[in-house]
Amino acid sequence: MGYATLRACIADLEAHGHLKRVGVEVDPYLELAAIQRRLFRAGAPAVLFSRVRGTRFPMLANLFGTRERLRFIFRDSLANLEAFARAKVDPFTALRRPWRLPGIVADACRMFPRATRRAPVLEHSCALADLPRLVCWPGDGGPFVTLPLVYTEDPRKPGLAGSNLGMYRVQLAGSAYGADEVGVHYQIHRGIGAHHAAALADGRALPVRIFVGGPPCLSVAAVMPLPEGLSELAFAGVLGKRRVAVAKCSPLPVLAEADFCISGQLLPRTKPEGPFGDHVGYYSLQHEFPALRVSSVHCREGAVWPFTVVGRPPQEDTVFGEFIHEITARFVPQVFPGICELHAVDCAGVHPLLLALGSERYTPYEGTRRPRELLTAAMHLLGVTQTALAKFVLLAAHEDAPSLTCHDVGGFLRHMLERADFERDLHFVTNTTNDTLDYTGLALHEGSKMIWASAGEKRRTLGTEVHALSSMPTGFSCARVVGPGMLVVRGPAHTGARGEPDAAVSELAGYFALRKDREAFPLVVVADEPDFCAAALENFLWTTFTRADPSTDSYGANARFAAKHWQCDTPLVLDARAKLFHPPVLEEDPDVVRAAVRKMETEESLRGYFS
């Protein structure tokens, strides 16, 4: 029947060999994060560290580190959740044969939180300084909570119906924060934003509760891309196979079975937050974000502090993403009419690259299929849910290749490049809101988007070998084939200003326009390290889509405008060099890594994972 508490989950995992205990003292400053990264890469069990320097609370690592462990944790609810999804996709099936979906009624009941007078999380008081001070990367601005559950309500419509439970990073100290303040960094397109806006409009502070720990279903629910109007607590009840216990308190309710609860109010002013090593593989820099004035900190008896570490994918949050896709795949056609499959590419940083497979049915009577319905679907993708944060959106028509899937990224790109017509297929949205963590655009929260929709018959045969590129313009060299039709070229160091086109890359595009074999490589990427990009598709995707801004960094052979539509001949050239205004790449402290590995190599419970 699911877990009522994190402790129950820990006991179950340990009983089935999915959790190990470590008794040696570990340092939450850099060392613990270095250990976690290696636990994840090794496919290790979850690990409970009982002695953490500077805090009395044990810390839990790698809880969601493998797909198998996630499926084990939610083994009692996945079958019913899948049935629930089937019923939502085809409700008539449920009505005609209700005996085939017996769990749906029970699941519907679990969507309603359970009121309780007892809240174990409020049993003990502590101070902010007592909490674990996890610092993951050398350039981080302070300790952060990496698995926070931030709860708010609409101040104009208070109550669970208007609540939001989100995972927004929380900085516990550093910068200009006082002893009773923490930073709350929420990105654009997040539910807390609407609540905060309403509070500011009314001239009042926004009450906030930050929970840590509790049943694992809460963490998954907090990062789920749920449709508007569906409560995270409702989903957690279904996923956790039991109603979420909520205690009525003022000014906000309390998740009774959480391990920690930080209560306070968002101040009407901001304070510098960050930097922080983020999931795209770079630091997000210091910026002004809301500060929370803390009024109280509570914890339950035997409280455990779960944490994760983010960085260049894949990391533990990669498994989160795969699990979320497994749950939500059936809902895609419902939420996005005309789309049958989506893939936010994790190794490209998630939001920078979105692949979509859709229908092209608007003009079936035309002799040549071209993107029409796909463009309507693309606008929808950029208008609702977290897909609105996507930067490069690539859409293919499933009628062109019924066996094509977005999850074969190399095959999908090959399909697109074989059919691309860059006179018609590229569409730009400029000076628009962008992912907070993306620094390629014009300013924080501001950048551009590219829609690339291709449909129809195969137009070209893609090249797999390249010859005689020694006469490239000055500064360009070392051409490498990444995959069929994809070429990466070393360029000179980028020195331009933000939003400024580079004449040298335009000259390179002109060079390729004159080549007889230009159709063989429809995509050319300029990078700093072509050998690194060519070594693995994941390297190429990460470099290209985290370092290129669609409107500034897109060039092409014979680029031109027609009726304000930017178009070019083959090839399309993307400038994916590191720019002076980009944040630094995340790098570990080698001395910390060596010490951490030596320490863990002596741990009998982790034998084999650090050798």
PAKEZA-893925 format. One line per field, with one value per residue (C-alpha): residue number from 0; z, y, x. Coordinates in steps of 0.05 Angstrom, whole numbers. Last residue first. Layout:
kedren = NUM; ...
z = Z; ...
y = Y; ...
x = X; ...
end
This chain:
kedren = 610; 609; 608; 607; 606; 605; 604; 603; 602; 601; 600; 599; 598; 597; 596; 595; 594; 593; 592; 591; 590; 589; 588; 587; 586; 585; 584; 583; 582; 581; 580; 579; 578; 577; 576; 575; 574; 573; 572; 571; 570; 569; 568; 567; 566; 565; 564; 563; 562; 561; 560; 559; 558; 557; 556; 555; 554; 553; 552; 551; 550; 549; 548; 547; 546; 545; 544; 543; 542; 541; 540; 539; 538; 537; 536; 535; 534; 533; 532; 531; 530; 529; 528; 527; 526; 525; 524; 523; 522; 521; 520; 519; 518; 517; 516; 515; 514; 513; 512; 511; 510; 509; 508; 507; 506; 505; 504; 503; 502; 501; 500; 499; 498; 497; 496; 495; 494; 493; 492; 491; 490; 489; 488; 487; 486; 485; 484; 483; 482; 481; 480; 479; 478; 477; 476; 475; 474; 473; 472; 471; 470; 469; 468; 467; 466; 465; 464; 463; 462; 461; 460; 459; 458; 457; 456; 455; 454; 453; 452; 451; 450; 449; 448; 447; 446; 445; 444; 443; 442; 441; 440; 439; 438; 437; 436; 435; 434; 433; 432; 431; 430; 429; 428; 427; 426; 425; 424; 423; 422; 421; 420; 419; 418; 417; 416; 415; 414; 413; 412; 411; 410; 409; 408; 407; 406; 405; 404; 403; 402; 401; 400; 399; 398; 397; 396; 395; 394; 393; 392; 391; 390; 389; 388; 387; 386; 385; 384; 383; 382; 381; 380; 379; 378; 377; 376; 375; 374; 373; 372; 371; 370; 369; 368; 367; 366; 365; 364; 363; 362; 361; 360; 359; 358; 357; 356; 355; 354; 353; 352; 351; 350; 349; 348; 347; 346; 345; 344; 343; 342; 341; 340; 339; 338; 337; 336; 335; 334; 333; 332; 331; 330; 329; 328; 327; 326; 325; 324; 323; 322; 321; 320; 319; 318; 317; 316; 315; 314; 313; 312; 311; 310; 309; 308; 307; 306; 305; 304; 303; 302; 301; 300; 299; 298; 297; 296; 295; 294; 293; 292; 291; 290; 289; 288; 287; 286; 285; 284; 283; 282; 281; 280; 279; 278; 277; 276; 275; 274; 273; 272; 271; 270; 269; 268; 267; 266; 265; 264; 263; 262; 261; 260; 259; 258; 257; 256; 255; 254; 253; 252; 251; 250; 249; 248; 247; 246; 245; 244; 243; 242; 241; 240; 239; 238; 237; 236; 235; 234; 233; 232; 231; 230; 229; 228; 227; 226; 225; 224; 223; 222; 221; 220; 219; 218; 217; 216; 215; 214; 213; 212; 211; 210; 209; 208; 207; 206; 205; 204; 203; 202; 201; 200; 199; 198; 197; 196; 195; 194; 193; 192; 191; 190; 189; 188; 187; 186; 185; 184; 183; 182; 181; 180; 179; 178; 177; 176; 175; 174; 173; 172; 171; 170; 169; 168; 167; 166; 165; 164; 163; 162; 161; 160; 159; 158; 157; 156; 155; 154; 153; 152; 151; 150; 149; 148; 147; 146; 145; 144; 143; 142; 141; 140; 139; 138; 137; 136; 135; 134; 133; 132; 131; 130; 129; 128; 127; 126; 125; 124; 123; 122; 121; 120; 119; 118; 117; 116; 115; 114; 113; 112; 111; 110; 109; 108; 107; 106; 105; 104; 103; 102; 101; 100; 99; 98; 97; 96; 95; 94; 93; 92; 91; 90; 89; 88; 87; 86; 85; 84; 83; 82; 81; 80; 79; 78; 77; 76; 75; 74; 73; 72; 71; 70; 69; 68; 67; 66; 65; 64; 63; 62; 61; 60; 59; 58; 57; 56; 55; 54; 53; 52; 51; 50; 49; 48; 47; 46; 45; 44; 43; 42; 41; 40; 39; 38; 37; 36; 35; 34; 33; 32; 31; 30; 29; 28; 27; 26; 25; 24; 23; 22; 21; 20; 19; 18; 17; 16; 15; 14; 13; 12; 11; 10; 9; 8; 7; 6; 5; 4; 3; 2; 1; 0
z = -148; -124; -133; -119; -44; -21; 44; 60; 59; 47; -25; 0; 35; -23; -71; -29; -21; -96; -112; -63; -92; -163; -148; -197; -259; -281; -345; -333; -350; -421; -432; -466; -514; -518; -590; -615; -678; -720; -796; -838; -902; -949; -975; -929; -902; -854; -865; -865; -932; -959; -919; -938; -921; -983; -944; -873; -806; -739; -677; -662; -673; -648; -589; -588; -529; -494; -560; -596; -538; -505; -570; -595; -530; -528; -600; -577; -597; -652; -603; -564; -629; -652; -590; -597; -639; -706; -725; -797; -814; -885; -896; -961; -994; -992; -1036; -1094; -1047; -1061; -1005; -957; -965; -957; -891; -869; -888; -846; -789; -797; -799; -729; -710; -646; -595; -536; -557; -601; -581; -600; -604; -675; -703; -701; -748; -734; -790; -788; -850; -823; -755; -720; -780; -761; -793; -761; -784; -784; -767; -838; -885; -904; -957; -921; -927; -977; -954; -913; -897; -873; -923; -924; -985; -1003; -1009; -971; -981; -941; -875; -837; -778; -747; -695; -667; -603; -578; -516; -451; -380; -363; -422; -498; -507; -494; -418; -408; -335; -332; -392; -444; -452; -521; -560; -623; -644; -706; -760; -801; -851; -913; -949; -903; -936; -890; -911; -902; -845; -806; -814; -794; -733; -712; -722; -678; -625; -622; -568; -616; -651; -725; -742; -780; -824; -866; -834; -767; -789; -758; -709; -681; -626; -608; -546; -504; -444; -469; -464; -389; -396; -450; -508; -540; -551; -579; -630; -650; -660; -708; -745; -750; -781; -839; -855; -927; -962; -1037; -1081; -1041; -1024; -953; -937; -861; -841; -819; -753; -699; -673; -628; -607; -555; -547; -500; -445; -426; -421; -487; -453; -428; -495; -482; -521; -545; -580; -613; -625; -665; -603; -547; -478; -499; -549; -495; -440; -455; -448; -378; -333; -373; -389; -314; -302; -356; -327; -256; -282; -313; -246; -218; -267; -342; -355; -337; -264; -209; -141; -100; -27; 26; 97; 148; 211; 268; 307; 261; 242; 250; 228; 244; 222; 161; 119; 48; -4; -75; -131; -155; -196; -185; -242; -263; -266; -325; -340; -358; -290; -250; -210; -169; -166; -130; -102; -94; -54; -73; -40; -19; 27; 16; 82; 128; 147; 141; 151; 157; 154; 118; 147; 165; 101; 137; 120; 109; 151; 199; 209; 184; 181; 115; 105; 31; 13; -1; -63; -67; -141; -132; -70; -101; -160; -114; -75; -141; -154; -224; -244; -300; -328; -289; -312; -253; -212; -145; -156; -158; -93; -59; -80; -42; 26; 70; 60; 58; 64; 49; 72; 42; 62; 9; 35; 23; -23; -59; -125; -90; -64; -132; -165; -113; -126; -201; -195; -149; -207; -249; -320; -304; -256; -181; -138; -65; -22; 53; 112; 188; 196; 145; 71; 33; -7; 34; 69; 59; -16; -38; -107; -131; -130; -133; -93; -114; -81; -108; -92; -27; 1; -8; -67; -67; -33; -84; -43; -32; -18; -36; -33; -31; -61; -73; -11; -22; 14; -11; -73; -112; -149; -120; -136; -92; -26; 24; 90; 130; 176; 246; 222; 201; 274; 306; 333; 345; 338; 279; 226; 265; 248; 286; 274; 208; 144; 87; 19; -37; -96; -58; -73; -148; -140; -105; -161; -213; -183; -212; -285; -322; -281; -309; -379; -421; -377; -371; -445; -458; -419; -472; -456; -384; -375; -403; -355; -296; -319; -321; -251; -229; -254; -226; -156; -117; -152; -134; -96; -140; -205; -178; -158; -227; -261; -221; -177; -145; -73; -93; -27; 42; 95; 170; 215; 271; 229; 219; 189; 167; 205; 187; 111; 81; 12; -45; -85; -137; -212; -218; -249; -193; -137; -171; -173; -100; -75; -108; -78; -8; -15; -40; 29; 60; 92; 107; 173; 166; 182; 113; 105; 42; 6; -49; -17; -7; 69; 58; 8; 54; 115; 74; 47; 117; 141; 83; 111; 95; 42; -11; 0
y = 7; 55; 12; -55; -54; -4; -40; -55; 18; 24; 45; 100; 139; 133; 156; 217; 237; 232; 271; 326; 334; 335; 392; 378; 418; 450; 492; 567; 614; 641; 715; 704; 654; 579; 558; 528; 570; 533; 527; 504; 473; 474; 536; 589; 619; 673; 692; 767; 761; 727; 737; 712; 663; 641; 581; 585; 618; 607; 633; 697; 673; 602; 615; 562; 537; 487; 458; 446; 425; 378; 346; 336; 306; 258; 237; 213; 224; 273; 329; 319; 318; 381; 421; 496; 487; 507; 461; 442; 410; 393; 350; 311; 368; 410; 361; 408; 461; 534; 541; 511; 571; 619; 587; 596; 670; 677; 644; 697; 754; 736; 760; 802; 781; 783; 814; 781; 748; 675; 635; 613; 556; 480; 446; 395; 359; 324; 290; 219; 224; 266; 276; 319; 381; 403; 475; 545; 606; 631; 607; 534; 511; 447; 417; 363; 303; 285; 217; 196; 237; 240; 220; 273; 293; 237; 247; 293; 329; 375; 420; 461; 509; 554; 593; 658; 691; 724; 697; 729; 769; 767; 692; 638; 640; 585; 570; 616; 581; 632; 687; 717; 764; 721; 664; 632; 586; 538; 489; 532; 550; 503; 442; 385; 315; 274; 319; 305; 229; 231; 272; 222; 163; 195; 213; 144; 166; 208; 145; 127; 62; 98; 136; 192; 186; 200; 272; 301; 359; 392; 444; 482; 526; 488; 526; 521; 446; 459; 464; 506; 553; 528; 458; 490; 530; 466; 430; 484; 479; 403; 412; 448; 416; 393; 330; 332; 311; 350; 314; 298; 373; 382; 312; 317; 282; 287; 263; 313; 326; 379; 407; 464; 444; 377; 394; 363; 296; 298; 306; 328; 272; 275; 226; 226; 300; 323; 347; 363; 349; 289; 263; 266; 233; 162; 183; 212; 156; 129; 200; 216; 155; 176; 247; 223; 177; 237; 273; 224; 250; 241; 298; 355; 371; 358; 326; 295; 298; 263; 289; 237; 255; 206; 244; 295; 362; 435; 502; 567; 639; 640; 704; 678; 716; 725; 724; 773; 739; 701; 655; 588; 546; 498; 425; 435; 407; 466; 484; 543; 616; 633; 682; 757; 786; 804; 848; 839; 782; 711; 687; 632; 559; 506; 436; 373; 298; 301; 259; 315; 355; 420; 467; 541; 604; 572; 497; 440; 376; 340; 265; 248; 194; 126; 90; 133; 148; 160; 203; 239; 258; 291; 326; 353; 383; 380; 448; 462; 398; 364; 368; 324; 353; 360; 295; 255; 286; 275; 202; 190; 192; 248; 284; 359; 409; 483; 521; 589; 648; 703; 773; 827; 886; 857; 856; 825; 768; 756; 755; 706; 658; 662; 650; 590; 552; 554; 581; 621; 592; 592; 608; 614; 643; 632; 680; 675; 680; 736; 724; 771; 718; 654; 610; 561; 569; 535; 505; 501; 433; 450; 437; 486; 498; 527; 467; 456; 521; 595; 630; 701; 681; 625; 572; 553; 491; 482; 410; 414; 360; 399; 442; 487; 507; 569; 608; 546; 552; 489; 446; 406; 444; 409; 445; 395; 430; 453; 524; 533; 521; 464; 449; 380; 345; 387; 335; 284; 321; 295; 328; 294; 310; 260; 290; 273; 238; 172; 168; 169; 115; 70; 81; 68; 4; -43; -27; -90; -94; -25; -54; -7; 54; 44; 33; 95; 136; 125; 168; 181; 107; 86; 134; 104; 35; 58; 86; 21; -19; 32; 34; -25; -24; 49; 39; -20; 19; 75; 25; -6; 61; 74; 131; 153; 144; 161; 193; 196; 242; 229; 289; 311; 364; 394; 333; 278; 212; 165; 166; 126; 100; 81; 24; 33; 40; 57; 126; 142; 122; 161; 226; 213; 208; 273; 306; 281; 308; 378; 407; 356; 322; 248; 211; 135; 98; 82; 44; 8; 8; -34; -102; -120; -107; -43; -16; -33; 0; 63; 68; 63; 117; 162; 158; 131; 84; 48; 0
x = 745; 690; 628; 661; 656; 603; 583; 656; 675; 750; 741; 694; 749; 798; 744; 727; 800; 813; 750; 765; 835; 807; 758; 701; 687; 621; 627; 631; 574; 566; 579; 646; 615; 629; 623; 559; 550; 498; 505; 446; 474; 437; 401; 375; 311; 288; 215; 202; 165; 228; 292; 361; 416; 456; 484; 462; 472; 438; 474; 435; 364; 370; 418; 472; 513; 466; 441; 507; 552; 503; 480; 551; 575; 515; 530; 598; 671; 652; 636; 701; 741; 706; 727; 712; 649; 619; 562; 546; 478; 456; 519; 512; 475; 539; 577; 588; 615; 597; 547; 598; 644; 585; 568; 640; 637; 574; 613; 668; 618; 594; 525; 517; 464; 513; 579; 631; 696; 685; 750; 764; 723; 731; 683; 627; 591; 524; 494; 502; 537; 588; 634; 694; 723; 789; 795; 766; 808; 818; 762; 761; 811; 832; 762; 784; 744; 683; 655; 586; 545; 469; 429; 379; 305; 269; 194; 151; 154; 202; 187; 243; 216; 270; 266; 295; 323; 301; 296; 364; 388; 397; 400; 453; 448; 395; 380; 319; 288; 266; 216; 215; 260; 252; 207; 238; 212; 254; 222; 209; 273; 312; 281; 298; 278; 342; 363; 299; 304; 377; 360; 307; 354; 407; 356; 325; 276; 236; 212; 206; 169; 112; 162; 132; 64; 98; 110; 173; 180; 243; 235; 299; 291; 240; 212; 140; 149; 139; 64; 30; 46; 109; 80; 16; 56; 92; 26; 2; 68; 62; -7; 26; 93; 95; 69; 74; 15; -35; -100; -77; -77; -85; -64; 9; 10; 63; 130; 165; 237; 253; 323; 346; 297; 327; 402; 423; 436; 364; 330; 259; 224; 153; 106; 37; 28; -34; -71; -22; -51; -92; -41; 14; -27; -3; 70; 59; 80; 139; 160; 161; 205; 254; 257; 269; 323; 357; 349; 401; 453; 463; 470; 517; 506; 455; 466; 410; 390; 349; 353; 329; 288; 291; 237; 205; 234; 215; 242; 207; 195; 242; 242; 245; 284; 259; 311; 365; 419; 483; 502; 474; 536; 542; 525; 451; 431; 459; 521; 496; 516; 472; 420; 428; 369; 298; 246; 173; 195; 171; 143; 164; 162; 216; 189; 231; 218; 151; 94; 47; 51; 31; -26; -13; -26; -42; -45; -89; -50; -44; -33; -28; -78; -47; -23; 39; 27; -47; -39; 20; -24; -75; -20; 8; -61; -91; -118; -69; -39; 17; 89; 112; 169; 132; 95; 160; 184; 117; 114; 179; 142; 170; 235; 244; 188; 190; 128; 112; 68; 68; 81; 29; 17; -43; -6; 54; 11; -20; 48; 75; 18; 26; 101; 92; 62; 125; 131; 194; 245; 240; 300; 280; 336; 338; 333; 336; 412; 413; 423; 470; 508; 514; 464; 407; 397; 332; 321; 250; 215; 141; 78; 24; -42; -107; -151; -113; -140; -132; -164; -137; -72; -63; -28; 45; 86; 160; 183; 259; 304; 369; 370; 430; 494; 530; 548; 569; 636; 668; 607; 559; 553; 506; 498; 456; 406; 426; 442; 370; 351; 312; 243; 216; 149; 125; 141; 101; 37; -23; -91; -100; -138; -127; -111; -162; -130; -134; -208; -196; -144; -195; -245; -191; -165; -218; -199; -222; -286; -305; -314; -358; -347; -272; -264; -306; -256; -202; -141; -163; -180; -113; -78; -116; -96; -23; -31; -63; -3; 46; 17; 46; 113; 125; 190; 209; 197; 241; 294; 294; 300; 363; 388; 323; 347; 418; 437; 404; 433; 434; 418; 463; 497; 566; 601; 554; 553; 494; 503; 446; 462; 414; 441; 496; 487; 561; 547; 498; 545; 600; 560; 538; 610; 631; 568; 587; 657; 639; 622; 575; 636; 631; 642; 646; 582; 557; 491; 468; 401; 368; 381; 308; 306; 345; 295; 237; 270; 286; 215; 186; 234; 211; 141; 72; 99; 58; 0
end
